[in-house]
Every structure is written in structure tokens, then in C-alpha cells.
Amino acid sequence: MTTVMPQSELTRKAVAWICETRDNGDKRALPALIEEAGVRFNLGPRDMEFLLRFFKENKG
């Protein structure tokens, strides 16, 4: 059975995953990581835009 999560929780998990991936030395460009996070966490276009803004504003 699949667990349904609120979209905001998926976005939080995506932010955490991107941060962890970068901390572990992944050198991919931020847009590539955001794209992968979108696929991994089934994020919509608005969530993807949020991630881009979030990391650019916080010097991702």
C-alpha cells in the first residue's frame, strides 16, 4: 500500500535531499538536482519553481 503525503511534506523532503546530496560532494548543477528531486518526489511545476527560488535566495 502506498502512503499519501501532503505536497508540502514532499517539498520539504526534496529540499533535504538536495542539501544532503550537495553536502555529500555531488557537483551537478543546481537545476539538474532540482529536476531529479522533482522526479523522485513527484513535484509539480509550482514546487519546482519554489525549489529554484529557495536555493537561489539562500545561495544554494
SULLINQUI-V719578 format. One line per field, one symbol per residue. phi: phi as a letter, one per 20 degrees, with the letter a starting at -180 (. if undefined). psi: psi as a letter, one per 30 degrees, with the letter a starting at -180 (. if undefined). burial: 1 if it has 24 or more other ideal C-beta (glycine too) atoms within 12 Angstrom, else 0. A space follows every 10 residues. Layout:
phi->???
psi->???
burial->???
This chain:
phi->.eeedfgfff ffffffffff fffenfeffg gffffffgff dleegffffg fgfgfffdlh
psi->kkkkkkeeee eeeeeeeeee eefggkglle eeeeeeeeee ghkleeeeee eeeeeefgh.
burial->0000000001 1001101100 0100000001 0011001100 1010001101 1100100000
